[in-house]
């Protein structure tokens, strides 16, 4: 199956050509990640979502629910070795393969939150915890308080 990469590249090129030099500068390799994210977010419109939907509606996303456990376990190994960046990436892969609303996804979000916390990405860590608490936990019998009270859980005190 041919992916619509060319169509998306053409669309992205047209959008890029419409940006001012100042806006383009926010995406340079030397720019702050938050600044790049905020700039991108400010330009994201319903139109882009519709274009992506149209281009990908006939494509399979290739999720493999059994892969969630693999990526979670591999992430746990890296987390145990204090390789927090690798752990966060592996938990993200697990999330991408999982079925929303499952305990497995909740655990991956919680674990990624802990890895991001250790990397000093506190606000992003809170977003992941919020995903677990506000979106996933109410639909399942999953006790996030128990999860974070375990001896191996991250200490969220700021001493």
C-alpha distance (Angstrom), angle and dihedral (degrees) to the residues before:
residue distance angle dihedral
X1 . . .
X2 3.78 . .
X3 3.78 115.3 .
X4 3.82 118.6 -135.3
X5 3.80 92.6 -121.0
X6 3.80 94.5 132.5
X7 3.80 93.0 51.9
X8 3.80 91.8 50.2
X9 3.81 92.1 45.7
X10 3.81 90.2 52.2
X11 3.80 90.6 49.5
X12 3.82 92.8 46.9
X13 3.82 91.1 47.7
X14 3.82 91.0 53.6
X15 3.82 90.6 49.7
X16 3.84 91.3 46.9
X17 3.80 92.3 51.8
X18 3.82 89.2 55.9
X19 3.83 93.3 57.9
X20 3.80 121.5 98.3
X21 3.81 119.3 -118.1
X22 3.81 88.5 -107.2
X23 3.82 91.9 54.7
X24 3.82 91.7 46.0
X25 3.81 88.5 53.1
X26 3.79 89.5 62.7
X27 3.80 88.0 67.3
X28 3.82 97.0 51.8
X29 3.82 119.1 120.6
X30 3.80 90.3 -110.7
X31 3.78 95.2 54.1
X32 3.77 124.2 104.7
X33 3.83 114.3 -93.1
X34 3.80 92.4 -130.3
X35 3.81 90.8 50.3
X36 3.82 90.6 50.9
X37 3.79 91.8 47.5
X38 3.81 92.8 47.7
X39 3.80 91.2 47.9
X40 3.79 91.5 49.7
X41 3.79 92.4 45.7
X42 3.80 91.5 50.6
X43 3.80 90.6 56.2
X44 3.78 96.1 44.5
X45 3.75 108.1 107.7
X46 3.76 138.4 173.3
X47 3.80 87.0 -99.6
X48 3.83 92.0 65.1
X49 3.78 91.6 49.3
X50 3.79 90.4 50.5
X51 3.82 92.2 48.2
X52 3.80 91.5 50.5
X53 3.80 90.8 47.0
X54 3.80 91.4 50.1
X55 3.81 93.4 47.0
X56 3.80 95.0 46.1
X57 3.80 104.3 32.7
X58 3.79 92.8 102.3
X59 3.82 95.1 45.0
X60 3.77 128.2 94.9
X61 3.79 114.0 -128.2
X62 3.78 90.9 -144.9
X63 3.80 97.8 -132.7
X64 3.76 116.1 177.1
X65 3.82 109.2 -164.8
X66 3.81 91.8 -167.3
X67 3.81 88.4 61.1
X68 3.82 91.1 67.4
X69 3.80 92.6 76.1
X70 3.81 91.8 46.6
X71 3.81 93.8 51.4
X72 3.80 92.3 42.9
X73 3.82 91.6 52.3
X74 3.80 92.4 45.6
X75 3.81 89.2 48.5
X76 3.79 89.9 50.9
X77 3.81 90.1 53.3
X78 3.81 91.5 52.0
X79 3.80 91.3 44.3
X80 3.81 89.2 53.2
X81 3.82 88.8 53.4
X82 3.82 89.9 49.3
X83 3.82 90.6 -113.3
X84 3.78 91.0 139.3
X85 3.81 98.4 165.8
X86 3.79 91.9 54.0
X87 3.81 90.6 44.0
X88 3.82 92.2 52.2
X89 3.82 90.8 49.3
X90 3.81 91.6 50.4
X91 3.81 92.8 48.0
X92 3.82 87.8 50.3
X93 3.80 89.9 53.9
X94 3.78 89.0 50.7
X95 3.80 90.5 51.4
X96 3.79 91.2 49.8
X97 3.80 91.8 54.6
X98 3.79 97.4 43.4
X99 3.74 135.2 93.4
X100 3.82 112.1 -108.6
X101 3.78 115.8 -111.7
X102 3.80 96.5 29.5
X103 3.78 127.4 124.3
X104 3.81 89.6 -121.0
X105 3.79 90.8 61.0
X106 3.80 91.4 45.0
X107 3.80 90.1 53.7
X108 3.82 91.7 48.4
X109 3.82 90.4 51.0
X110 3.81 90.9 47.7
X111 3.80 92.7 47.3
X112 3.80 92.8 46.0
X113 3.79 88.3 50.2
X114 3.81 89.9 56.0
X115 3.82 91.9 48.5
X116 3.81 91.5 49.0
X117 3.80 89.6 48.1
X118 3.80 90.3 55.2
X119 3.82 89.1 49.9
X120 3.80 89.9 55.2
X121 3.81 95.0 -110.1
X122 3.79 92.6 131.1
X123 3.80 99.9 160.7
X124 3.81 92.8 49.2
X125 3.79 89.1 46.5
X126 3.79 89.5 55.8
X127 3.81 90.3 50.5
X128 3.81 89.7 57.1
X129 3.79 92.3 48.0
X130 3.80 88.4 49.3
X131 3.80 89.5 52.5
X132 3.77 89.6 56.1
X133 3.79 96.2 43.9
X134 3.79 101.8 38.0
X135 3.78 104.0 32.0
X136 3.77 110.7 22.9
X137 3.79 109.9 27.1
X138 3.82 98.1 56.2
X139 3.80 89.7 59.3
X140 3.81 95.4 49.6
X141 3.77 140.6 43.2
X142 3.80 92.1 -108.0
X143 3.78 120.0 135.5
X144 3.81 107.6 -149.5
X145 3.82 91.1 -179.7
X146 3.80 88.8 61.0
X147 3.80 90.5 47.8
X148 3.80 93.4 54.2
X149 3.81 94.1 42.0
X150 3.79 93.6 62.9
X151 3.82 117.1 111.6
X152 3.82 91.6 -113.3
X153 3.81 93.4 52.0
X154 3.77 119.8 111.0
X155 3.81 116.8 -92.0
X156 3.79 104.2 -121.5
X157 3.81 95.2 -170.1
X158 3.77 115.5 114.6
X159 3.79 102.2 -141.0
